[in-house]
Amino acid sequence: MKSESLLDCSEKISNDVQAVFSLNPSKYSRSEIANKLENNTDNLAIPEQVHSTVVEFAKLPGIYPDVDGLVTTNSNILLTLKVADCVPVFLYEPLKRIIGLVHSGWRGTVENIVSNAIKLMQKNGAESRDIRCFLGPAIGKCCYEVDREVSKYINDEAKEKMDYDKWKVDLHGQIRYQLTELGVPTNSIRASNICTYESPECHSYRRDGENAGRMYAFLSLK
């Protein structure tokens, strides 16, 4: 699935979209990576990413303040976001040609940002049964420990109690549960098996702290 520094997720969603996740080993900027993908940087739609649950409909390129997810039907827009352990959620409804790209860290996940994205897609004509989803590389259950205050919001199947007052949490598993509760078919949800914490080629904030770089997700209609 890897091509140089890029992990191409398009086969996980559809041939009608360009979906790319950049591991970004050289710590390029968002614009530099977009240029490498031969995309016009003037077309970028960028959520500010403040760990909110806000998803907006993007009609035009530009920066969207206080937002962690974007949905669009505009083929001239390149949706993008940055991550370093959080889950990049790629969404596509082929019949209505609606796409969404969502930043879902633990806060966004427990507060159900993905639900907000699906509902916004539905508001614009999408059917949940037709939505396809790819959950990009993120910190895995193997490496993600949280306390009781966070774990209590996680479905039992997406967490595991440890020997002390800590739990291991599967963000992919929790998001998958939320999607199926909203009517997205299980066989339409795919997920990366890359754990950003344990994979040295990935950036991880929990592993590297302030020294961590950022990986970038891009999604657009063809």
C-alpha positions as CSV (number, residue, x, y, z in Angstrom):
1,M,0.0,0.0,0.0
2,K,3.0,2.3,0.4
3,S,4.4,4.5,-2.3
4,E,7.5,6.4,-1.2
5,S,6.2,8.6,1.7
6,L,2.5,8.1,0.8
7,L,0.0,5.6,1.9
8,D,-2.7,5.5,-0.8
9,C,-6.1,4.7,0.7
10,S,-8.1,5.2,-2.5
11,E,-8.6,1.5,-3.0
12,K,-10.3,1.4,0.4
13,I,-13.0,3.9,-0.6
14,S,-13.6,4.2,-4.3
15,N,-12.0,4.9,-7.7
16,D,-14.1,8.1,-7.8
17,V,-12.1,9.8,-5.1
18,Q,-8.5,10.7,-4.4
19,A,-7.7,9.7,-0.8
20,V,-4.2,9.9,0.4
21,F,-2.5,9.7,3.7
22,S,1.1,11.0,3.9
23,L,3.4,9.5,6.5
24,N,5.5,12.7,6.0
25,P,8.9,11.4,7.2
26,S,10.7,14.6,6.2
27,K,8.2,16.8,8.1
28,Y,7.0,18.7,5.0
29,S,4.3,21.3,5.3
30,R,0.8,20.6,4.2
31,S,1.3,22.8,1.1
32,E,4.6,21.0,0.1
33,I,2.8,17.6,0.3
34,A,-0.1,18.9,-1.8
35,N,2.4,20.1,-4.4
36,K,4.0,16.7,-4.5
37,L,0.5,15.3,-5.1
38,E,0.2,17.8,-8.0
39,N,-2.7,19.5,-6.3
40,N,-3.3,23.3,-6.4
41,T,-2.7,24.5,-2.8
42,D,-5.3,27.3,-3.4
43,N,-7.9,24.5,-3.3
44,L,-7.2,23.3,0.2
45,A,-10.0,23.3,2.8
46,I,-8.4,23.2,6.2
47,P,-10.2,22.6,9.6
48,E,-8.5,24.4,12.5
49,Q,-8.6,21.2,14.6
50,V,-9.3,22.2,18.2
51,H,-10.5,18.7,19.3
52,S,-14.1,19.8,18.9
53,T,-17.0,17.8,17.6
54,V,-17.9,20.5,14.9
55,V,-18.2,19.4,11.3
56,E,-19.0,22.0,8.6
57,F,-20.0,21.9,5.0
58,A,-17.2,23.3,2.8
59,K,-18.4,25.3,-0.2
60,L,-15.1,27.0,-0.8
61,P,-11.4,26.4,0.0
62,G,-9.8,28.1,3.0
63,I,-9.4,27.8,6.8
64,Y,-12.4,26.8,8.8
65,P,-12.0,28.0,12.5
66,D,-13.0,25.9,15.4
67,V,-13.8,22.9,13.2
68,D,-12.5,19.3,13.2
69,G,-14.2,17.9,10.2
70,L,-15.4,19.0,6.7
71,V,-17.9,17.6,4.2
72,T,-18.2,18.7,0.6
73,T,-19.7,18.0,-2.8
74,N,-17.3,20.4,-4.6
75,S,-14.8,18.5,-6.7
76,N,-12.6,21.6,-6.8
77,I,-11.9,21.4,-3.1
78,L,-9.2,19.2,-1.5
79,L,-10.2,18.4,2.1
80,T,-7.2,18.0,4.4
81,L,-6.2,17.5,8.0
82,K,-3.2,16.7,10.2
83,V,-2.8,13.9,12.7
84,A,-0.2,12.3,15.0
85,D,-2.1,9.5,16.7
86,C,-5.7,10.7,16.2
87,V,-7.9,8.9,13.6
88,P,-8.3,10.4,10.2
89,V,-11.8,9.3,9.1
90,F,-12.3,9.2,5.3
91,L,-16.0,9.2,4.3
92,Y,-17.6,8.8,0.8
93,E,-21.2,8.4,-0.5
94,P,-20.9,7.6,-4.2
95,L,-24.5,8.1,-5.3
96,K,-24.7,11.7,-4.1
97,R,-21.0,12.2,-4.5
98,I,-20.4,13.6,-1.0
99,I,-17.1,13.2,0.9
100,G,-16.1,14.0,4.4
101,L,-12.8,14.0,6.3
102,V,-12.8,14.0,10.1
103,H,-10.2,14.4,12.8
104,S,-11.2,12.0,15.6
105,G,-9.0,12.0,18.7
106,W,-10.2,10.6,22.0
107,R,-12.3,13.7,22.7
108,G,-13.9,13.7,19.3
109,T,-14.4,10.0,19.5
110,V,-16.1,9.9,22.9
111,E,-18.2,12.9,21.9
112,N,-19.2,11.3,18.6
113,I,-17.8,13.7,16.0
114,V,-18.3,10.9,13.4
115,S,-22.0,11.0,14.1
116,N,-22.1,14.7,13.3
117,A,-20.3,14.1,10.1
118,I,-22.7,11.4,9.0
119,K,-25.7,13.5,9.9
120,L,-24.3,16.4,7.9
121,M,-23.8,14.1,4.9
122,Q,-27.4,12.9,5.3
123,K,-28.6,16.5,5.5
124,N,-27.1,16.9,2.1
125,G,-28.7,13.9,0.5
126,A,-26.5,11.0,1.5
127,E,-27.8,7.6,2.7
128,S,-26.0,6.0,5.6
129,R,-26.3,2.6,4.0
130,D,-24.3,3.8,1.0
131,I,-21.5,5.5,2.9
132,R,-18.0,4.0,2.6
133,C,-15.4,4.6,5.3
134,F,-11.7,4.2,5.8
135,L,-10.1,4.7,9.2
136,G,-6.6,5.8,8.7
137,P,-3.4,5.0,10.7
138,A,-3.8,6.0,14.4
139,I,-2.5,4.9,17.8
140,G,-3.7,1.3,18.3
141,K,-5.3,-0.5,21.3
142,C,-1.9,-2.1,21.8
143,C,-0.4,1.2,22.9
144,Y,-3.2,3.5,23.9
145,E,-3.9,3.7,27.7
146,V,-6.5,5.9,29.2
147,D,-8.0,6.4,32.7
148,R,-11.4,5.5,33.9
149,E,-12.9,8.9,33.1
150,V,-12.2,8.4,29.4
151,S,-12.8,4.6,29.3
152,K,-16.4,4.9,30.7
153,Y,-17.5,6.5,27.4
154,I,-16.1,3.6,25.3
155,N,-18.1,0.6,24.2
156,D,-17.1,-2.6,26.0
157,E,-15.9,-4.2,22.8
158,A,-13.5,-1.4,22.2
159,K,-11.7,-1.4,25.5
160,E,-9.7,-3.8,27.8
161,K,-9.2,-3.4,31.5
162,M,-5.6,-3.6,32.7
163,D,-4.2,-4.6,36.1
164,Y,-4.3,-1.1,37.5
165,D,-6.8,1.7,37.1
166,K,-6.1,2.0,33.4
167,W,-7.8,0.8,30.2
168,K,-6.5,0.0,26.7
169,V,-8.8,1.7,24.2
170,D,-9.4,0.9,20.5
171,L,-10.3,4.2,18.8
172,H,-10.9,2.4,15.5
173,G,-13.2,-0.1,17.2
174,Q,-15.2,2.7,18.9
175,I,-15.6,4.6,15.7
176,R,-16.6,1.4,13.9
177,Y,-19.3,0.8,16.5
178,Q,-20.6,4.4,16.1
179,L,-20.7,4.1,12.3
180,T,-22.7,0.8,12.4
181,E,-25.1,2.3,15.0
182,L,-25.8,5.0,12.4
183,G,-26.5,2.5,9.7
184,V,-23.2,2.3,7.8
185,P,-22.7,-1.3,6.8
186,T,-19.9,-3.2,8.5
187,N,-18.5,-4.3,5.2
188,S,-18.3,-0.7,4.0
189,I,-15.9,0.2,6.9
190,R,-12.2,-0.5,6.5
191,A,-9.3,0.4,8.8
192,S,-5.5,0.6,8.6
193,N,-3.6,-1.9,10.7
194,I,-0.8,0.6,11.3
195,C,-0.3,1.8,14.9
196,T,1.3,5.2,14.8
197,Y,2.9,4.8,18.3
198,E,4.8,1.6,17.6
199,S,5.6,2.4,13.9
200,P,8.8,4.4,13.7
201,E,7.9,5.7,10.2
202,C,4.8,7.4,11.7
203,H,4.6,10.6,13.8
204,S,3.2,10.0,17.2
205,Y,2.5,12.8,19.8
206,R,2.1,10.4,22.6
207,R,5.5,8.8,21.8
208,D,7.5,11.9,20.8
209,G,5.6,14.8,22.6
210,E,6.4,18.3,21.3
211,N,9.0,16.9,19.0
212,A,6.4,15.0,17.0
213,G,5.8,15.9,13.4
214,R,2.5,15.6,11.7
215,M,1.0,13.3,9.0
216,Y,-1.5,14.6,6.6
217,A,-4.7,13.3,5.1
218,F,-6.2,14.5,1.8
219,L,-9.5,13.7,0.2
220,S,-11.2,15.0,-3.0
221,L,-13.7,14.0,-5.6
222,K,-12.3,13.2,-9.0
